[in-house]
Amino acid sequence: MFGKRLTLFKLFGFEVRLDASWLIIAALVVWSLAVGVFPLWYPGLAIGTYWWMGIAGAVGLFGSIIVHELFHSLVARRYGLPMRGITLFVFGGIAEMEQEPQSAKAEFAMAIAGPLASVGIGFVFYVLAVAGRGVWPAPVAGVVAYLAWINWILAAFNMIPAFPLDGGRVLRAAIWHYKGNQRRATQIASGVGSAFGLVLMALGVLQLFTGSFIGAVWWFLIGMFIRAASQMSYQQVVMRSVLEGEPLRRFMNAHPITVPPDTTVQDLVENYIYRYHHRMHPVVDSSQTLIGCVTTEQVKTVPRNQWGERRVQDITIGCSAANTISPDADAASVLAQMSKTGNSRLMVVEDGRLIGLVSSRDLTRFLSMKMELEGHAGAELVRLPALTSAEEERHDKTRTAGGG
């Protein structure tokens, strides 16, 4: 979902990050407020004043979004759900969960916390606006009044029962509680969210014919985002339910290609990377003890004219929770760790020794085959990366040779 992100600060232990896409909506909000909203509400002010009001309103809005997402995160932490942090991006903000809630009660509490926070923030700004009426300068009063209304609008929009909006999560919690089936509840809530996304996209098309080009583009994009997010959320639940409890040993490669630490970088590139087409290789010493791994990113840090001199041990990355996993883990844990770390290959380690390697391709092939053989309901909605015949043949040959 996200591209390049910048960590701004930490709040109650949660990292608040800024996605590069956020700059788009920030500019649009400032422009909309300075050119449209505030001149309409408070005519007769200087143009520069409207722009300062627009900037202040945008800062207040995104501050409010951070508080909204913070309440989601605090409640999630209260129920033991690990959170990656809060990210501001093109469509507002999101509290990033590492896993789904384990009960309908936790889902409901976490989902409702954000809108309730927005209602509370709106009430605070409304009281301030009333108290400052006739006392504060018009630009200040205007920004405060805007922040009151926009927080209430934010709460109302989020409570639309369209997954993955907060209202959609409340709907899922209710269905989950009633039917006792999270997967079925997600399917229904995601269907509503997908339909709502189509409605917004249609609204965007209608606005295009009325001459509101910017409004049309944004309604259409938001609709696309909600529709895609709804479908993706259901796919993730289906995948988790299929993978939970499946032992890692069932689909890992027990004979991965390893690299000795005294191998030159030149030899690594020519005889390992170009031969087996993997971006990461485990590094194992003569006693078969795992030292770490070497990746193409590390190779790129070595000047080309030094490849024949430098050794793999000079650029090896040590073992960590980001690149290793226990053989006792199940397939769902592998999926979660790959999603969290962004690593598509994990070394399977037991007592400091490498016993296997698992890749995202191994995982998706196993998932696809299991769903096909066992006929899981909803499997047709899950889109897995398809391998071409050439890729299949190359992958199978690599596995035969010991690759992963």
RAQUI-V488306 format. One record per residue. RES is the residue in one letter. SS is DSSP state (H for helix, E for strand, C for the rest). PHI is phi in degrees with one decimal (NA if undefined). PSI is psi in whole degrees, -180 to 180 (999 if undefined). Layout:
res=RES ss=SS phi=PHI psi=PSI
res=RES ss=SS phi=PHI psi=PSI
This chain:
res=M ss=C phi=NA psi=-37
res=F ss=C phi=-106.1 psi=156
res=G ss=C phi=-107.2 psi=-129
res=K ss=C phi=-74.4 psi=131
res=R ss=E phi=-125.5 psi=148
res=L ss=E phi=-120.1 psi=126
res=T ss=E phi=-79.1 psi=122
res=L ss=E phi=-87.2 psi=-53
res=F ss=E phi=-167.5 psi=176
res=K ss=E phi=-111.2 psi=140
res=L ss=E phi=-134.1 psi=114
res=F ss=C phi=54.0 psi=35
res=G ss=C phi=86.9 psi=-3
res=F ss=E phi=-101.4 psi=132
res=E ss=E phi=-74.0 psi=131
res=V ss=E phi=-103.6 psi=117
res=R ss=E phi=-116.1 psi=158
res=L ss=E phi=-120.9 psi=117
res=D ss=E phi=-81.5 psi=146
res=A ss=C phi=-57.9 psi=-30
res=S ss=C phi=-66.1 psi=-20
res=W ss=H phi=-61.0 psi=-30
res=L ss=H phi=-59.8 psi=-30
res=I ss=H phi=-64.4 psi=-54
res=I ss=H phi=-71.4 psi=-31
res=A ss=H phi=-61.1 psi=-45
res=A ss=H phi=-64.0 psi=-40
res=L ss=H phi=-65.8 psi=-41
res=V ss=H phi=-64.6 psi=-46
res=V ss=H phi=-59.5 psi=-46
res=W ss=H phi=-63.2 psi=-45
res=S ss=H phi=-61.7 psi=-43
res=L ss=H phi=-70.0 psi=-43
res=A ss=H phi=-73.2 psi=-32
res=V ss=H phi=-99.9 psi=-32
res=G ss=H phi=-110.6 psi=-60
res=V ss=H phi=-69.6 psi=-58
res=F ss=H phi=-68.2 psi=-38
res=P ss=H phi=-61.4 psi=-32
res=L ss=H phi=-73.9 psi=-40
res=W ss=H phi=-76.5 psi=-38
res=Y ss=C phi=-131.0 psi=75
res=P ss=C phi=-68.3 psi=154
res=G ss=C phi=95.5 psi=-2
res=L ss=C phi=-86.4 psi=164
res=A ss=C phi=-69.3 psi=150
res=I ss=H phi=-58.7 psi=-42
res=G ss=H phi=-60.4 psi=-36
res=T ss=H phi=-63.6 psi=-42
res=Y ss=H phi=-60.6 psi=-38
res=W ss=H phi=-69.2 psi=-38
res=W ss=H phi=-66.8 psi=-36
res=M ss=H phi=-64.6 psi=-39
res=G ss=H phi=-62.8 psi=-43
res=I ss=H phi=-65.3 psi=-46
res=A ss=H phi=-62.8 psi=-41
res=G ss=H phi=-64.2 psi=-40
res=A ss=H phi=-66.3 psi=-43
res=V ss=H phi=-61.8 psi=-43
res=G ss=H phi=-64.4 psi=-39
res=L ss=H phi=-63.4 psi=-48
res=F ss=H phi=-73.4 psi=-27
res=G ss=H phi=-64.6 psi=-40
res=S ss=H phi=-65.0 psi=-38
res=I ss=H phi=-64.5 psi=-39
res=I ss=H phi=-62.1 psi=-43
res=V ss=H phi=-64.4 psi=-42
res=H ss=H phi=-54.9 psi=-50
res=E ss=H phi=-71.3 psi=-30
res=L ss=H phi=-62.0 psi=-40
res=F ss=H phi=-65.9 psi=-38
res=H ss=H phi=-56.3 psi=-47
res=S ss=H phi=-66.3 psi=-41
res=L ss=H phi=-64.0 psi=-42
res=V ss=H phi=-68.9 psi=-39
res=A ss=H phi=-59.9 psi=-43
res=R ss=H phi=-64.3 psi=-35
res=R ss=H phi=-61.0 psi=-32
res=Y ss=C phi=-96.7 psi=13
res=G ss=C phi=79.7 psi=17
res=L ss=C phi=-90.3 psi=121
res=P ss=C phi=-68.6 psi=137
res=M ss=E phi=-118.4 psi=139
res=R ss=E phi=-81.2 psi=-24
res=G ss=E phi=138.3 psi=-169
res=I ss=E phi=-118.2 psi=130
res=T ss=E phi=-124.2 psi=127
res=L ss=E phi=-87.6 psi=126
res=F ss=E phi=-139.9 psi=-169
res=V ss=C phi=-57.9 psi=-31
res=F ss=C phi=-102.0 psi=17
res=G ss=E phi=124.7 psi=-107
res=G ss=E phi=-153.5 psi=163
res=I ss=E phi=-151.4 psi=139
res=A ss=E phi=-92.6 psi=116
res=E ss=E phi=-87.7 psi=113
res=M ss=E phi=-91.0 psi=145
res=E ss=C phi=-85.5 psi=-18
res=Q ss=C phi=-154.0 psi=164
res=E ss=C phi=-77.7 psi=154
res=P ss=C phi=-57.9 psi=148
res=Q ss=C phi=-91.8 psi=-5
res=S ss=C phi=-150.2 psi=159
res=A ss=H phi=-64.2 psi=-34
res=K ss=H phi=-62.9 psi=-46
res=A ss=H phi=-64.5 psi=-41
res=E ss=H phi=-59.5 psi=-47
res=F ss=H phi=-63.7 psi=-48
res=A ss=H phi=-61.5 psi=-42
res=M ss=H phi=-68.3 psi=-41
res=A ss=H phi=-67.5 psi=-42
res=I ss=H phi=-76.6 psi=-19
res=A ss=H phi=-62.4 psi=-41
res=G ss=H phi=-63.7 psi=-55
res=P ss=H phi=-58.5 psi=-39
res=L ss=H phi=-63.2 psi=-38
res=A ss=H phi=-63.2 psi=-42
res=S ss=H phi=-64.7 psi=-40
res=V ss=H phi=-62.2 psi=-43
res=G ss=H phi=-64.4 psi=-43
res=I ss=H phi=-62.2 psi=-42
res=G ss=H phi=-60.0 psi=-41
res=F ss=H phi=-64.7 psi=-41
res=V ss=H phi=-60.9 psi=-47
res=F ss=H phi=-65.5 psi=-34
res=Y ss=H phi=-65.8 psi=-44
res=V ss=H phi=-61.5 psi=-42
res=L ss=H phi=-64.1 psi=-40
res=A ss=H phi=-64.6 psi=-42
res=V ss=H phi=-67.0 psi=-42
res=A ss=H phi=-66.5 psi=-32
res=G ss=C phi=-92.3 psi=0
res=R ss=C phi=-63.0 psi=123
res=G ss=C phi=81.6 psi=-6
res=V ss=C phi=-107.3 psi=-50
res=W ss=C phi=-81.0 psi=155
res=P ss=C phi=-60.0 psi=152
res=A ss=H phi=-54.6 psi=-42
res=P ss=H phi=-60.7 psi=-41
res=V ss=H phi=-66.9 psi=-47
res=A ss=H phi=-60.8 psi=-37
res=G ss=H phi=-65.1 psi=-44
res=V ss=H phi=-65.9 psi=-42
res=V ss=H phi=-63.9 psi=-43
res=A ss=H phi=-63.4 psi=-41
res=Y ss=H phi=-60.8 psi=-43
res=L ss=H phi=-65.3 psi=-31
res=A ss=H phi=-65.5 psi=-51
res=W ss=H phi=-68.8 psi=-40
res=I ss=H phi=-67.8 psi=-31
res=N ss=H phi=-69.6 psi=-38
res=W ss=H phi=-67.4 psi=-39
res=I ss=H phi=-65.1 psi=-41
res=L ss=H phi=-60.5 psi=-43
res=A ss=H phi=-64.7 psi=-43
res=A ss=H phi=-64.8 psi=-43
res=F ss=H phi=-64.3 psi=-42
res=N ss=H phi=-67.9 psi=-22
res=M ss=C phi=-88.0 psi=2
res=I ss=C phi=-62.0 psi=129
res=P ss=C phi=-74.3 psi=60
res=A ss=C phi=-126.4 psi=107
res=F ss=C phi=-63.9 psi=135
res=P ss=C phi=-99.7 psi=21
res=L ss=C phi=-62.3 psi=162
res=D ss=H phi=-58.2 psi=-39
res=G ss=H phi=-62.6 psi=-36
res=G ss=H phi=-66.6 psi=-35
res=R ss=H phi=-71.5 psi=-36
res=V ss=H phi=-63.8 psi=-42
res=L ss=H phi=-61.0 psi=-44
res=R ss=H phi=-62.2 psi=-41
res=A ss=H phi=-61.3 psi=-40
res=A ss=H phi=-66.2 psi=-45
res=I ss=H phi=-66.5 psi=-41
res=W ss=H phi=-59.0 psi=-46
res=H ss=H phi=-63.6 psi=-40
res=Y ss=H phi=-73.7 psi=-44
res=K ss=H phi=-94.6 psi=-19
res=G ss=C phi=71.0 psi=22
res=N ss=C phi=-136.3 psi=106
res=Q ss=H phi=-64.3 psi=-40
res=R ss=H phi=-63.4 psi=-45
res=R ss=H phi=-64.7 psi=-40
res=A ss=H phi=-62.8 psi=-41
res=T ss=H phi=-65.6 psi=-39
res=Q ss=H phi=-61.1 psi=-45
res=I ss=H phi=-67.5 psi=-48
res=A ss=H phi=-64.4 psi=-36
res=S ss=H phi=-68.7 psi=-36
res=G ss=H phi=-62.3 psi=-42
res=V ss=H phi=-63.9 psi=-43
res=G ss=H phi=-62.5 psi=-41
res=S ss=H phi=-63.4 psi=-42
res=A ss=H phi=-65.5 psi=-40
res=F ss=H phi=-64.2 psi=-38
res=G ss=H phi=-60.3 psi=-41
res=L ss=H phi=-63.5 psi=-39
res=V ss=H phi=-61.8 psi=-45
res=L ss=H phi=-63.9 psi=-39
res=M ss=H phi=-63.9 psi=-41
res=A ss=H phi=-64.5 psi=-39
res=L ss=H phi=-61.3 psi=-39
res=G ss=H phi=-62.1 psi=-41
res=V ss=H phi=-64.2 psi=-42
res=L ss=H phi=-62.4 psi=-42
res=Q ss=H phi=-65.0 psi=-30
res=L ss=H phi=-62.0 psi=-37
res=F ss=H phi=-76.2 psi=-17
res=T ss=C phi=-91.4 psi=-1
res=G ss=C phi=96.0 psi=0
res=S ss=C phi=-91.0 psi=82
res=F ss=H phi=-66.7 psi=-49
res=I ss=H phi=-63.2 psi=-45
res=G ss=H phi=-61.4 psi=-39
res=A ss=H phi=-62.9 psi=-44
res=V ss=H phi=-62.3 psi=-45
res=W ss=H phi=-71.2 psi=-39
res=W ss=H phi=-62.4 psi=-41
res=F ss=H phi=-65.7 psi=-45
res=L ss=H phi=-65.7 psi=-43
res=I ss=H phi=-63.3 psi=-41
res=G ss=H phi=-61.6 psi=-43
res=M ss=H phi=-61.4 psi=-42
res=F ss=H phi=-63.7 psi=-48
res=I ss=H phi=-63.4 psi=-42
res=R ss=H phi=-62.2 psi=-47
res=A ss=H phi=-65.4 psi=-42
res=A ss=H phi=-65.3 psi=-37
res=S ss=H phi=-62.8 psi=-49
res=Q ss=H phi=-64.8 psi=-41
res=M ss=H phi=-65.3 psi=-39
res=S ss=H phi=-62.2 psi=-41
res=Y ss=H phi=-67.6 psi=-41
res=Q ss=H phi=-57.9 psi=-42
res=Q ss=H phi=-64.4 psi=-40
res=V ss=H phi=-66.2 psi=-42
res=V ss=H phi=-61.1 psi=-47
res=M ss=H phi=-60.9 psi=-44
res=R ss=H phi=-63.4 psi=-42
res=S ss=H phi=-65.9 psi=-33
res=V ss=H phi=-75.7 psi=-36
res=L ss=H phi=-86.5 psi=-24
res=E ss=C phi=-58.7 psi=131
res=G ss=C phi=86.9 psi=-9
res=E ss=C phi=-80.3 psi=119
res=P ss=E phi=-65.3 psi=139
res=L ss=H phi=-58.9 psi=-35
res=R ss=H phi=-61.4 psi=-20
res=R ss=H phi=-68.2 psi=-31
res=F ss=C phi=-127.7 psi=2
res=M ss=C phi=-74.6 psi=159
res=N ss=E phi=-88.9 psi=112
res=A ss=C phi=-80.9 psi=-5
res=H ss=C phi=-132.7 psi=65
res=P ss=C phi=-73.7 psi=155
res=I ss=C phi=-72.8 psi=127
res=T ss=E phi=-117.5 psi=161
res=V ss=E phi=-120.8 psi=130
res=P ss=C phi=-68.7 psi=146
res=P ss=C phi=-65.6 psi=-23
res=D ss=C phi=-90.0 psi=8
res=T ss=C phi=-67.1 psi=139
res=T ss=E phi=-74.1 psi=156
res=V ss=H phi=-61.3 psi=-38
res=Q ss=H phi=-59.7 psi=-46
res=D ss=H phi=-64.9 psi=-39
res=L ss=H phi=-57.8 psi=-47
res=V ss=H phi=-67.4 psi=-49
res=E ss=H phi=-71.5 psi=-43
res=N ss=H phi=-104.2 psi=-5
res=Y ss=H phi=-123.2 psi=-61
res=I ss=H phi=-65.0 psi=-50
res=Y ss=H phi=-70.7 psi=-26
res=R ss=H phi=-82.9 psi=-44
res=Y ss=H phi=-103.7 psi=-10
res=H ss=C phi=61.0 psi=37
res=H ss=C phi=-110.4 psi=144
res=R ss=C phi=-85.5 psi=-14
res=M ss=E phi=-137.3 psi=136
res=H ss=E phi=-131.0 psi=137
res=P ss=E phi=-68.0 psi=147
res=V ss=E phi=-111.8 psi=120
res=V ss=E phi=-127.9 psi=136
res=D ss=C phi=-84.2 psi=-176
res=S ss=C phi=-64.7 psi=-23
res=S ss=C phi=-92.3 psi=11
res=Q ss=C phi=66.4 psi=22
res=T ss=E phi=-85.1 psi=133
res=L ss=E phi=-74.5 psi=126
res=I ss=E phi=-95.0 psi=-39
res=G ss=E phi=165.3 psi=-143
res=C ss=E phi=-147.0 psi=161
res=V ss=E phi=-127.3 psi=137
res=T ss=E phi=-123.1 psi=167
res=T ss=H phi=-63.0 psi=-28
res=E ss=H phi=-64.0 psi=-39
res=Q ss=H phi=-68.6 psi=-38
res=V ss=H phi=-59.3 psi=-40
res=K ss=C phi=-66.9 psi=-16
res=T ss=C phi=-80.9 psi=-12
res=V ss=C phi=-96.7 psi=125
res=P ss=C phi=-55.5 psi=142
res=R ss=H phi=-55.8 psi=-37
res=N ss=H phi=-75.1 psi=-4
res=Q ss=H phi=-108.0 psi=3
res=W ss=C phi=-60.5 psi=-34
res=G ss=C phi=-77.4 psi=-14
res=E ss=C phi=-103.6 psi=-40
res=R ss=C phi=-74.4 psi=149
res=R ss=E phi=-107.1 psi=157
res=V ss=H phi=-58.5 psi=-37
res=Q ss=H phi=-61.1 psi=-22
res=D ss=H phi=-72.9 psi=-23
res=I ss=H phi=-122.4 psi=13
res=T ss=C phi=-69.8 psi=137
res=I ss=E phi=-91.4 psi=130
res=G ss=E phi=-67.7 psi=162
res=C ss=C phi=-68.9 psi=140
res=S ss=C phi=-154.8 psi=176
res=A ss=C phi=-65.8 psi=-16
res=A ss=C phi=-80.4 psi=-26
res=N ss=C phi=-123.6 psi=5
res=T ss=E phi=-128.8 psi=160
res=I ss=E phi=-150.0 psi=152
res=S ss=E phi=-79.1 psi=146
res=P ss=C phi=-67.2 psi=-15
res=D ss=C phi=-83.2 psi=-7
res=A ss=C phi=-70.5 psi=156
res=D ss=E phi=-100.1 psi=175
res=A ss=H phi=-62.4 psi=-35
res=A ss=H phi=-64.7 psi=-36
res=S ss=H phi=-66.6 psi=-38
res=V ss=H phi=-61.4 psi=-47
res=L ss=H phi=-59.6 psi=-45
res=A ss=H phi=-64.4 psi=-41
res=Q ss=H phi=-69.1 psi=-40
res=M ss=H phi=-63.4 psi=-40
res=S ss=H phi=-66.1 psi=-40
res=K ss=H phi=-70.1 psi=-43
res=T ss=H phi=-93.9 psi=-21
res=G ss=C phi=80.4 psi=4
res=N ss=C phi=-87.1 psi=127
res=S ss=C phi=-89.3 psi=-7
res=R ss=E phi=-133.5 psi=132
res=L ss=E phi=-125.2 psi=139
res=M ss=E phi=-86.7 psi=131
res=V ss=E phi=-91.8 psi=116
res=V ss=E phi=-121.3 psi=136
res=E ss=E phi=-137.2 psi=121
res=D ss=C phi=53.6 psi=41
res=G ss=C phi=78.0 psi=4
res=R ss=E phi=-114.9 psi=145
res=L ss=E phi=-79.7 psi=121
res=I ss=E phi=-114.3 psi=-3
res=G ss=E phi=174.8 psi=-179
res=L ss=E phi=-147.9 psi=141
res=V ss=E phi=-126.8 psi=137
res=S ss=E phi=-118.8 psi=163
res=S ss=H phi=-62.0 psi=-31
res=R ss=H phi=-66.8 psi=-41
res=D ss=H phi=-59.6 psi=-43
res=L ss=H phi=-65.9 psi=-46
res=T ss=H phi=-69.7 psi=-35
res=R ss=H phi=-63.9 psi=-43
res=F ss=H phi=-64.8 psi=-44
res=L ss=H phi=-62.1 psi=-46
res=S ss=H phi=-60.8 psi=-44
res=M ss=H phi=-67.1 psi=-41
res=K ss=H phi=-65.2 psi=-42
res=M ss=H phi=-68.0 psi=-37
res=E ss=H phi=-68.3 psi=-45
res=L ss=H phi=-71.5 psi=-38
res=E ss=H phi=-95.2 psi=-5
res=G ss=C phi=59.1 psi=49
res=H ss=C phi=-66.1 psi=136
res=A ss=C phi=-63.4 psi=135
res=G ss=C phi=86.5 psi=1
res=A ss=H phi=-63.5 psi=-29
res=E ss=H phi=-68.0 psi=-16
res=L ss=H phi=-86.1 psi=-13
res=V ss=C phi=-89.4 psi=126
res=R ss=C phi=-105.5 psi=113
res=L ss=C phi=-105.0 psi=152
res=P ss=C phi=-60.0 psi=124
res=A ss=C phi=-91.1 psi=136
res=L ss=C phi=-97.6 psi=137
res=T ss=C phi=-73.4 psi=167
res=S ss=H phi=-58.7 psi=-40
res=A ss=H phi=-64.3 psi=-41
res=E ss=H phi=-67.3 psi=-40
res=E ss=H phi=-59.4 psi=-47
res=E ss=H phi=-63.0 psi=-44
res=R ss=H phi=-65.2 psi=-41
res=H ss=H phi=-64.2 psi=-43
res=D ss=H phi=-65.2 psi=-40
res=K ss=H phi=-64.4 psi=-39
res=T ss=H phi=-64.8 psi=-41
res=R ss=H phi=-65.0 psi=-38
res=T ss=H phi=-63.0 psi=-35
res=A ss=H phi=-79.0 psi=-8
res=G ss=C phi=110.2 psi=6
res=G ss=C phi=-81.4 psi=174
res=G ss=C phi=-124.9 psi=999
